[in-house]
Amino acid sequence: MSQHIALSAAQLPASGARAGLQIDGRNLALFNVDGTLYAIDDSCPHQGASLLGGDLQGRMIQCRAHGLRFDLASGCLANVSKFDLAAYPVEVCDGKTFLLFPADPSQESGQ
């Protein structure tokens, strides 16, 4: 079961931009890629470097620390499954934006 965390308009990045969020003690990175929102943990699973400032190419984010590349939609490391990170669905309903956050941490995607 997921929690629907409402995001305010001020929290939503413009197209091509990104924003940092803190939800339930977790640092998240929210990306707007051509009008589609993607939310991931803002911590590279390799050594914990922030992904928020990484190099964004399409929906792939590259960690500045060691160059690992992750798909924002799935949280999967490009071509490898060892270092996946959590990716959180973002839903727009009746003009409101919600981050779907797992009620149980063991239900996170990428885990």
Secondary structure, 3 states (H helix, E strand, C coil): CEEEEEECHHHCCCCCCEEEEEECCEEEEEEEECCEEEEEECCCCCCCCCCCCCEEECCEEECCCCCCEEECCCCCECCCCCCCCCEECEEEECCEEEEEEECCHHHCCCC
